[in-house]
């Protein structure tokens, strides 16, 4: 489902999930960014900056929710 979405759409979903404190959706978005980063590395290419940024941001939001 998330494979076809772009960075902006994924971040929009993640932002809404963060507001609702929905860890499941947030972790799904994070997994998608992880997949995109590792796929690029496996292909011998540099990961996209947007994917790295999304991966980092969603990870922070998940950690933030886990502290509450």
VOPAGU-2260 file (C-alpha; in pm, 1 decimal, decimal comma):
REM VOPAGU-2260
SITE   aa  ch    i         X         Y         Z
SITE  UNK   A    0       0,0       0,0       0,0
SITE  UNK   A    1     269,3     250,6      97,1
SITE  UNK   A    2     510,2     153,0    -181,7
SITE  UNK   A    3     327,7     369,6    -433,9
SITE  UNK   A    4     321,9     679,9    -213,3
SITE  UNK   A    5     567,2     965,5    -239,4
SITE  UNK   A    6     763,5    1130,7      40,4
SITE  UNK   A    7     507,3    1407,3     103,3
SITE  UNK   A    8     217,6    1162,6     127,2
SITE  UNK   A    9     410,0     934,8     363,9
SITE  UNK   A   10     508,1    1226,6     586,4
SITE  UNK   A   11     147,5    1350,6     584,9
SITE  UNK   A   12      27,8    1007,0     702,6
SITE  UNK   A   13     303,7     996,6     965,4
SITE  UNK   A   14     219,1    1345,8    1091,6
SITE  UNK   A   15    -150,7    1260,0    1128,4
SITE  UNK   A   16     -62,2     931,1    1301,8
SITE  UNK   A   17     161,5    1121,4    1542,6
SITE  UNK   A   18    -123,1    1359,0    1630,9
SITE  UNK   A   19    -353,4    1061,3    1695,8
SITE  UNK   A   20     -71,7     881,5    1883,1
SITE  UNK   A   21    -110,2     586,0    1644,0
SITE  UNK   A   22     215,3     394,0    1687,1
SITE  UNK   A   23     110,6     118,2    1443,6
SITE  UNK   A   24      72,0     350,3    1144,3
SITE  UNK   A   25     382,1     547,1    1243,2
SITE  UNK   A   26     591,2     230,5    1255,2
SITE  UNK   A   27     450,9     120,8     916,3
SITE  UNK   A   28     565,3     449,7     762,0
SITE  UNK   A   29     903,7     408,7     932,3
SITE  UNK   A   30     934,1      55,0     791,8
SITE  UNK   A   31     863,5     190,6     444,0
SITE  UNK   A   32    1143,1     448,1     478,5
SITE  UNK   A   33    1375,4     176,0     613,6
SITE  UNK   A   34    1289,3     -40,2     312,3
SITE  UNK   A   35    1364,1     242,4      68,8
SITE  UNK   A   36    1698,3     323,9     232,3
SITE  UNK   A   37    1818,7     -38,1     251,4
SITE  UNK   A   38    1701,0    -109,7    -104,5
SITE  UNK   A   39    1912,2     177,4    -240,6
SITE  UNK   A   40    2215,8      61,2     -39,7
SITE  UNK   A   41    2172,5    -296,1    -171,3
SITE  UNK   A   42    2165,1    -159,7    -526,8
SITE  UNK   A   43    2499,0       7,3    -457,7
SITE  UNK   A   44    2350,8     356,7    -471,2
SITE  UNK   A   45    2323,7     637,5    -218,4
SITE  UNK   A   46    1989,3     653,5     -36,6
SITE  UNK   A   47    1767,0     945,4    -129,8
SITE  UNK   A   48    1790,6    1241,9     108,2
SITE  UNK   A   49    1412,8    1249,3     148,9
SITE  UNK   A   50    1404,9     881,4     248,4
SITE  UNK   A   51    1682,6     935,1     503,8
SITE  UNK   A   52    1503,3    1241,4     642,3
SITE  UNK   A   53    1171,7    1056,0     664,5
SITE  UNK   A   54    1337,7     758,1     829,9
SITE  UNK   A   55    1501,7     980,2    1089,8
SITE  UNK   A   56    1191,2    1190,1    1160,9
SITE  UNK   A   57     951,4     897,0    1197,8
SITE  UNK   A   58    1203,3     721,8    1425,0
SITE  UNK   A   59    1211,2    1031,2    1649,6
SITE  UNK   A   60     831,8    1047,7    1661,6
SITE  UNK   A   61     807,1     678,7    1754,4
SITE  UNK   A   62    1061,2     724,3    2033,9
SITE  UNK   A   63     873,5    1034,3    2150,1
SITE  UNK   A   64     544,8     838,4    2172,2
SITE  UNK   A   65     714,7     549,4    2353,1
SITE  UNK   A   66     832,0     786,5    2626,7
SITE  UNK   A   67     478,1     902,3    2701,2
